[in-house]
Amino acid sequence: MLFDLRRRKRKVTLVLGGGSARGVAHIGVLSVLEREKIPIAGIIGTSMGSLVGAAYSVGQSIREMEEKAYKFTANMLLDPTIPRIGLLAGDKLEASIRDLIKDKGFGDCRIPVAVVTTDIQTGEEIVYTSGDLIKVIRASCSWPGIFNPVRVDGKLLVDGGIKNSVPTKIARAQNADYILAVDVGFCVKKGGIKNIFQMILQSFQITGEELNKYQSLEADLVIKVDLGDLDQVAFERSREAIEKGEQAAELMIGRLKKDIGL
């Protein structure tokens, strides 16, 4: 009797963490995975990770995403509102998401996508695999206190990263075969806090950095992108972020191929 001694090829679930401008590095990681023909069975994303992952899944090319990233600035998100539960209305955020996703929805995803959000009223994680793709990505990207929350199905939703900055737990709960996580980290700055935006951002950095360390442990492999002092609003440094994402992925690609049987 002949036995097939070849190892079973493992199915990769790609987990993309949050990070706003730092999350642009996910484009660089995807560039390497695509070049190396790594098969991706599913994508789970938080915040910027959900946007980049969904854009890739609905058919945006790496080149198209790079070009849009290079032209994007933080000012393109600014639409101040009377501060009740958010400093920014979030309409420009939604417009930026729509510019990348177009009018596509979950049904257009060639790779199954899950978008992670947080119900700010209960602390519950809410994961979407159907519904209004643009609206739930907007929710997943909405930093509490900065952007107005998004109401979906009676829930008040904000950034998925406040509970799942690298949503490996979601992948594990979905019985993912092999979890490849991308951690773009946070930027805890040493220096004076001069305004409310810096105060809120710094609090995210401190909490997020610890959460990332803990949640990354659930992954089979982590691509950790070293972005140094590149902070969450430094969109003018998108080219650098993408290059760093490529470099980090290239360092781990050999081990990834071995792990999944390529």
Secondary structure, DSSP 8 states (H G I E B T S, - for coil): -----S-----EEEEE---GGGGGHHHHHHHHHHHTT--EEEEEEETHHHHHHHHHHTT--HHHHHHHHHH--GGGG--B---SSEEE-SHHHHHHHHHHHTT--GGG-SS-EEEEEEETTT--EEEESSS-HHHHHHHHT--BEEE--EEETTEEEEEGGGT-SS-HHHHHHTT-SEEEEEE-------S---SHHHHHHHHHHHHHHHHHHHHGGGSSEEEE---TT--TT-GGGHHHHHHHHHHHHHHHHHHHHHHHT-
